[in-house]
Amino acid sequence: MVKRILRYLSGTINHGLHLNKANSMEITAYSDSDWAGDPDDRKSTSGYCVFLGSNLVSWASKKQTAVARSSTEVEYRSMADLVAELIWVKNLMSELQFPSKEAPMVYCDNLSAVLLAANPILHSKSKHFDIDLHFVRDHVNSKDIKVSHIPGAMQVADILTKAVSSENFLHFRRKLNIKSLDSATGELKSRGNNQQNQQNKCVEMMMHDDQNTTTQEEDLENLILIVIPSQSQLSSDFYSTTCPNVLSTIKTQVDSAVNNEPRMGASLLRLHFHDCFVQGCDASVLLDDTSNFTGEKTAGPNANSIRGFEVIDTIKSQVESLCPGVVSCADIFAVAARDSVVALGGPSWTVQLGRRDSTTASLSSANSDLPGFSFDLSQLITAFSNKGFTTQEMVALSGAHTIGEARCLTFRQRIYNESNIDSSYATSLQANCPSVGDDSNLSPIDTTTPTTFDNAYFKNLQSQKGLFHSDQQLFNGGSTDSQVASYGSDAQTFATDFANAMLKMGNLSPLTGTTGQIRTNCAKIN
């Protein structure tokens, strides 16, 4: 074992924690534990990591001091350690005049531990660790933190608590922003010679927790890090010198397209969503089929559905004439989505830029990862959770259905067979959507203000006027009813939450630095 550790350290001696220019001050954290992983004494290992924006700022991996009687117990003890650390981080940020606007989100892959954080009943199975139980729950009740379940495949803290496959290890290591110095320096060089001084100035830092010593029973908690300035992180001013007029160019074209056809605003917004939910925001949805792969355009959720390609092509053509080979199709997507919402009266947000375009697409992922119009609430929650979104963010993003139109095929079953729909509303829809045929006939998703981005969608749901089955699931006696009602009565809260969720969606697994490419033609690989 010692030889393996030394071999790994020798092979990664030039690796360090990569700190990026912050585009968010949101605190998120991941908590995990194995169960009885030590074969000698059956004690468990806890681990957590805390992110400020996309930067890892605190972490720990150590053996628990007592043997646990259940996996829930060890997960909850790990969560309690993390909550204590989060309170300290929050207080530190407040002292630095950067108070948290939102309660930090704690992600845990043990559903029982997540439920215990919210359940006021002390079950018999949890009485033996009731101090940790009350500690976490008190901070949840006081809204100091929020706790959410996350699938095990997305649990970054796994790397701190147990052996994982090589593929998962490398994946999680990338998520922690641990990179080789050589590759990180190469990214900086690609940004131009004006960064040379920064590339050559590295600062060695010792990052450690409050423990002054480590024992043979504990994993290492102190790491020597090499920190270099990053130019591969998304930033709002990414094109300020290389293509300063790109934002105004995109806005002009989007405004023109939406003015000619208001529905186009919803189409461009939907394109961005369907792109980001499949292997990240990389413009893969735009790629035509090749001999090496089948594109995403023919996937079930996309075929005869997504549109607006010609608008993106027009924008790309104009941007290429201004700044050849500089602006990615993925960034055009992100900006066009924001400008479409604004053009229809919705909120604005600062789009982060610097994405690059993929060189492949995934038909299978498009078929499996995109939520469908026939989804029940539990399926919606799972689909969004798989991409790192909370249930609240899922409801906020669903508010995009306040604009746009849908084909008869997608809501026929609802208007003829479901009971939780306003009868007069169903009758009006049936006039344009017969029980057989005319699959492509269109109806507005928001029957009240179909070309205005507002909160009418949520008011409609409260009146049982959701067009899709999946829409009405958000207000159907389930866990999201109260949030729908809140958005229906408070347009500003919805606008703010939607903008924040869109900003988060735009950060789904972007290609940056030297990965991917800047396509000249969005439909083809260079």
N, C-alpha and C positions, 0 to 999 in steps of 0.2 A: 504493500500500500504506500509506504514512504517513497519507494522508487517511482511509483506512478505519479505521486504528487510532485516530486522533484522534476520528473520528466515533463509534466504539464507546465510547471513554472519556468523551466528552461525554454520550452517551446513558445511561451507567451510572454517572455520577459519584456518585449516591446509593446505590450498591450496596456492600455490605460483607460480611464473613464473620460469620455468625451463630453464636455459641457458645451451646450449650444446657447446661442443668443435666445433668451426667453421670449416666447410669444404669448405666454399665458402665465398667470400666477396661481392657477388652480392647483390645489393639493390633492393628489390621489395616492392611494396606498394599497398594497397587496399583502395579505397575511396567509401563511400556510404552515402546515406541520405534517411530519410523517406520524406514524403511530407505532410505538414500541420498536423503533428501528434499530436500536442497539441490541445485538444478540446477547450481550453479556449481562446487562441489567434491565433490559426492556424499557429503558427510558426513551423519550421521544425528542425529536429535534424541531425547534421552532425557527421560523424565518419570516422576515418582513422586509419590504422595501418601500420607500416613500419618494414620490416624485413631485417636484415643483415644476409645473408645466411638463415638458418632456425630459427634464433633467433629474437624474437620480441624486438625491441629497442626503438620504439616510438609509441605512440597512443594518440588519443583524442576522446572525445565524448561530444558534447555541442550543445546547442540550437542556431540556427541562430538568428541574431538580427533583421531581417526584414522578413515580410511575403512574400513568393515567389508565383509567378503567374503560375508556371509550375514545373513539376517534373524535367525537364531538368535544370531549373534555380538552384534548390536546389542541384542537383547532381554536377553541375558545380562549385557552390560556395564551396562545400565540396572539390572538386578536387583542386581548387585554394589554399585552406588552406593546403592541402597535399603537393602541389608543393612547397610552401614556406618552409614547414618543410623539404622536400627532399633536397632543395638547401642548407639548413643549415647542414643537415647530410652529404651531399657530401663535403662541405667545411671543416667540422670537420674531416672527414676521410682523406682529403688531408693534413690537418695540422698534423695529426698523421702519416703521411707518408704512407697512404694506399689509394692512389687516385683510384677512380672507373675506371675500364677498359671499362665498358659498361655503357651506360646511364641507370639510374634506370627505371624500368618498372612500370607504374601505371595501375592497373586493375580497371575498372569501369563497372558496369552492366547496365548502361544506355547508349544505343547505340547512342542516339542523342547527349549526352554530349561528347562521344568519337569522333563522326564525327565533332563536333564543334571545337575540339582541332586541327583538321587538315585542316578544311575548311577555306580558306582565306576570304570567303564572310560573311559579318555580316548580318545575317538574321534579319528581323523585330522582330521576336519573341525573339531575344537575345539582342536587343539594350539596354534594361533596366539593363543589368548586363555586359556591354561591358568592364568595367575595369578588372574584373576577366577574361573575355574572352581573352582580349589582353595579360594579364599576363601569362596565361597558354600557349597560342599559341606561344608567344615569346620564351618561354623555350622549347617548342616542336620544333620550327623552328631552334633554335640554338643547337638542339640535346642534351640539358641538361637532358631531360627526354623523355621517350616514353610512349604512351598511347595505351592501348589495351582493347577491350571488353572482358568481362568474364561472363559466365552464372550466373544467380542469385544464383543457388544452390552452387556455388563455391565462393561466395562473403563473405570472412571471416569478413569483416567490418560490415556485417548485424547485428552481435551480439552487436554492439555499437550504433545502431540507432533505433532499433525497437524490439518489442516482436517477438520471433520465437518459433517454436515448441520445446518441450523438446529434441527430437532427434537431431534437428539442433543445439540447444544450446550446447549440450554436444559435438557434432561434431566440431563446431567452437571453443569451448573452448580448445579442444585437439589440434586443428590447431594452436592456440595461445601459445601452450606449457604450459598451466596452468594445473598443476597436484597437487595431494595431496602429502604432505610431506611424508606420510607413504608409499605410493606406490613408490615414487621416491627413498626413502631410501632403500626400498626393492630391487629395481633394482640395487642399488649400492652393496648391500650385495651379490647379486647373482654374482657379478663380482669378489668376492674373499675377503679374510680377509685383503689383503694388501691395501684395500681402506677404512678401518675403520676410520682412522684419518680424511680423507676427508669427510666421511659421517657425522661425529660429529661436523664438523666446518661449521656452517651456518652463512651467513652474511646477516644481515637485511639491506635492501636498501630502500631508499625513491626515487621512480621514479616519476618525475613530469615534466610538461611542463613549459613554460615561465610564466604562470599565477600564481601569488602569492596568490590569493584568489579565492574561489569559492562562488557562490551565490546559492540561492534556485532554480534559474531558470536553472542552469547548472548541467549537470551530473558530477559525480566525475571524476576528471582528475588526482588525486594523489592517488597512490596505494602503500601500504606497501607490499613489496615482500620478500619472502624467497627464496634465491638463493643457490642451491647446485650444486656441480660438477656433471656432467653427464657422464655416461659410456654407455648410450643406444643409443647415436647418432652414425651414421655411421662415420667411420674413415678409413684412408688408412692403418693404422698399427694395425687394430683390432686383427689380428692373430699373431702379431710379437712374442709373448711369448707362446701362446697356440698351434700354428701350424705354425712355422716359414718357413717351406718349401712348404706351400700350393700353393703359386703363381708359383713357378718353376715347381711343379708337374702338375698343370693345363696347363701351357704353353707347357710342353713337350708333353702332350697328344693331345692338340689342334694342335700343329705343325705337329705331326705325322698324325692326321686325315686329315688335310687340304692338306698335301703333297700327301697322298694317293688318295684324291678326293677333288680338289679345291672347288667344289660346296658346300662341307660341311661347309666351312667358312661362306657362306651366310646363310646356314641352321641354324647354331648356333646363328648367329646374329639375325635371324628372330625369333628364339625361345625366346630370351630375350625380344624382342619387343612384341611378342604376350603374353608373361607372364605379363609384366609390365602394359600393357594397360587394363588388366582385374583384378580388385581389387588390383592393385599394384604389386610391384616386390616381389612375395612371392612363386614362383615356383608352383603355383596352376595348371598351364598348364600341369605339369608332372603327376598329380594324376590320377590314374585309377578310373573307376566307383566303387562305393560302394553301399551298401544297403541304405545309408543315403543321397547320392547325386550322380548326374550324372556329370562326369568330363567334362573338356573343350576340350578334344581331338576330340570329334565328332561334335563340333560346325561347322557351315558352313565355316568360314574362316580357320578352322584348319583341317577338315576331308580330308584325302588323300593329305595333303599339308605339314603340319609341319613335320619335321624329325630331326634326330640327337640324338634321345633319347639314342641310344646305346653308343654314345660318352660320354654323360653326365653320364650314368651309370658306364662306365669304369673309368671316373675321380672320381666319388663318391666312388667307391670301393677302389681305390688307396688312396684317402684322408682319408677314414675311417680306413685303415690299418695304416696310419701314426698318425692320431689324432682322435680316435673314439668319435663320438658324439659332435664334435666341430664346423665343417664347414658346413654351410647350403647349400642346393641345390640352393637356390636363389642367394647366393654369387658366387657359381660355375658358374651359368648362366652368371652373370655380368662380371666375369673375362674372361670366355670363349668367350663371344661376343667381348670384347676388343682384346683378343689375336688372334681371327679369322681375324679381320680387319687388324691388324698388319701383320699377316702371309701373307696376300694378298697385302701388300704394302701400306696399309692405315695408318692414324695417330694413335698415342697412346694417352691415357689419364690415369690419376691416378684414379683407381677404388676405390670408397668408400665401405667399408665392414662393416659387423655387422648385415646383414639382417637375419631374421629367416623365417622358412617355415610355410605356412598356413596349417590349418587342414581341410580345405574345398575348394571347387571350385565352379565356377558359369558358367554353360552352357549358361544361358540366357544373362549374361553380355558379354560373349565371342561373342555371336551372335549380340549383340547390340553395343558394344563399339569399336570393331576392324574395322578400315576403310577398304573398299572393293575396288577391282580392277575396279569396274564399277562406282566409285564415281565421281561426278563432283567437280569442284574446291570449290564451296561453302560447299559441304558436307565434303570435306577434311578439310577445315578450321575449320568447326564446330567440327568435330571429334577430332582434335588435340587441339582445344581450350577447349573442355570439359575436357581435361587432363592437362590443364594449359600451353599449348604451344602456342607461337606466330605463326603467319603465316610464318615468316622467319625461325623459328625452324622447322616448318612442312616441308618446302622446303628442308632444310638441311638434315633432317632425311630421306626424300624421296630419297636422294642421295645414300642410302644403296642399291638401285636398280642398282648400278654400278657393282654389282656382283650377281651371282645366275642365276637360270633357272626357267622357268614357264611352266605349262602345257597348251596344246592347248586349253583346255576348258576355260581358263581364258582370252584369247585374241582373240578367234575365231570371236566374233561379231565385234571387231575393224578391223581386217584385211579384212573382207568381206563386211562390211556395212558402215564404216566411211570414210569420205573424207579428213580429216586432217591428212593423213598419206602418206608418200612417196610411190609412186606407185611401184617402183622396190623393195623397202623394203617389202611391203605387198605381192608382188608376191613371193619373196624368202621364206617368212614365210608360204605361202599357200602350198608350195611344201611339207612341213612336217606337215601341219595342215589342213586336208581336211575340207570341210564345214560340213561333217557329219562323226562321228566316230573318232577313234584314239585320244580320249580326253586326254590321258596321255602323248602323244608325247611332248618332251621338246624342248624349244628354249631359248637361252640366253636373259636375260632382257636387257643387254647392248651388242649391236651387234658389238661394236668396240673392247673393251678389257674386255671380260666377266669374266676373272679370275684375274683381277687386280683392286684393289680399287683405283680409280682415279676420275677425273671429266668428263670423256667421256660421262657419262649418260646425263649430261646437254647439251653437244654439240649435242648429238643425238636428244634431244628434239627440239633444234633449227632447226634441219633438218627434223622435223616431223617423227622421228624414235623412238618414244616412244612405247614400247610394249603394255602396258596396256592403256585402256581409261583414267584411273586416272593419269597415267604418263604424257600423252600429255596435260592434263588439266592444268598442271603447266606452259605450254608455248602454249597458245591458244588465245592470245589477251586479257588476263586477268591481274589481279593485280600482279601476280607473275612473269610475263615475264621478268622484269628487273632483278630480283634476279637470275633467271635461267641463263640469259645472263652473269651476273656478275660471277657466279660460273663457267660457261663454259670458261671464259677467265682468271680466277684466281683460280688455283687449291689450293693454300695455304689458301685462305680465306674460301673455302669450307671445307678443312680439319679441320681448326680451329673451324668453326661453327658446323661442324658435331660432333667433339669431345666434345664440350661444351653441345650440345643438348643431346648427349648420357649420359653425366654425370648427366644432369638434369633428363633424363628419368629413370636412375637408382635410383633416389630418389623419385619415385612415390610411396607414401604410403607404405614404408617398415615396416615390423613387427620388432620391436626391444625390447630390455629388456627381459621381461618375457612373452611377447605375442608370440603366435605361438609355434613352436618347431624346433628342429634340427632333421630332418628325417634321419633315418638310410638307408632307401631305398627311393629314390626320388619319386617313383611311389605309395608309400603307407604311410599312417599315422602310426606313431609308436604305 
